[in-house]
Amino acid sequence: MSLPTLPTELLLCIVTHLLPSVQDLDSLAKASKILYTIINPILYHHQIFHHDSSALIWAAKHGKSDPCNRLLQEGANPNTQDPQHRTPLSWAAGNGHKEVSSILLCSEKIDPNAPDVHLQTPLVWAAGNGLPSAFMGRNSPFTRRNSPRPTTDAVHSKAGDYLAIVKLLLSTKDIQPDCRTQRGETPLTVAAAAGAEDVVEELLRTGKVDANSMDQFGQTPLLAAAGNGHLGIVKRLLAIEGVDADPRFQRGESPLLAAARNGHVGIVKLLLAIPTVDPDRQPSFGDRALLTAAAAGYTDVVEALLANEKVDPSLPNKYGVTALMGAAQHGRTHIMRLLLAKGVEPDGKDSEGSTPLMLAAERGHVEAVELLLSTGRVQADFDLTKRNMSSAFAPSKLNEDVVRVLDDYKSRRRGGSSLDS
């Protein structure tokens, strides 16, 4: 006699005996439709009451709407949490699963504002298109020009409709649209950093979000958008009455500096046109916009900054380093020409006595060395070998072309002096 032909009561006794082995039960349920009909409800109940509804997290994470529905009908806890305190709704919203999010939000017991260990709510996850808020900050890997967008360990749905999920959440009773993460970011800041223009618009439409909200690093939605190059969002935020285009924070940077640091020239030009923006503002950490862009090699940003009458091209940082020094150290000859054309002193010294020529020479930038020597206004009488040995950033071996160029220059200078005498 085969199992499916046994009386239901006897089958239930067998199933009850196998309960500790969920894998065996699952295999048995797949043996026939009759066994599936009998065993499946038992499996659901066993999972709910003996495994803290963890299957609901799995179903939500992977966008499985039918198991999600069934688990909820069988009494699964919609607010169950994984070790990171993420709920099924957090996973569904973060992975772009609109249907599952809708199912969960229909549960009477659902907490739409349940935070994870980093105080990220489902709305924060959806607003950031599934990226954790830690990726949105000023030290984020994707706030740098042309850097790849990071991914989470979650299985993201390519068709995930984050905007639709945000709308669902915002229409939910007691939702908190201006909640804050552990780092102090709001959904608006996260959406601005992610470049989610439609989400930004939805959040602003609620009238319940602070467009000037500042996280613990001094990052505002405007700064987040500017640093990540989202011109459309920057324009939208600047159009809001009362939005601070140049927010002050003891530890933070400005939107202009964030844009300049990452080479977003369109945003730099837009911010420079605002009278209240100070382009020479010195942050507590890091350098001013011009020095930062010059060292990074963003020629178009440097041109935009130099075209602004408020920018002092010779202004040093607290260590005496100027934009010319930053450009020379990295061999940015085109930027060096722009700065020299503005009358920048070619032989200025930083707090350690280094000049642009010294910095270019020890790094082996031949063209930069030749450009500085061509001004006829620099001192070349320094011991390059000694500087190279004492510098932590110089190559282990001197650039022979640089040595030759410097020696030729010194010889010509000595020859000229002899003829003059």
Secondary structure, DSSP 4 states (H G I P E B T S, - for coil): --GGGS-HHHHHHHHHHHTT-HHHHHHHHTS-HHHHHHHHHHHHHHHHHHSTTHHHHHHHHTT-HHHHHHHHHTT--TT---TT---HHHHHHHTT-HHHHHHHHTSTT--TT---TT---HHHHHHTTT--GGGGSTT-GGGSTTPPPP--SS---TT--HHHHHHHHHTSTT--TT---TT---HHHHHHHHT-HHHHHHHHHTT-S-TT---TTS--HHHHHHHTT-HHHHHHHHTSTT--SS---SS---HHHHHHHTT-HHHHHHHHTSTT--TTPPPSSS--HHHHHHHHT-HHHHHHHHTSTT--TT---TTS--HHHHHHHTT-HHHHHHHHHTT--TT---TTS--HHHHHHHTT-HHHHHHHHHTT-----S-HHHHHHH-SSS-SS--HHHHHHHHHHHHHHHHHHHHH-
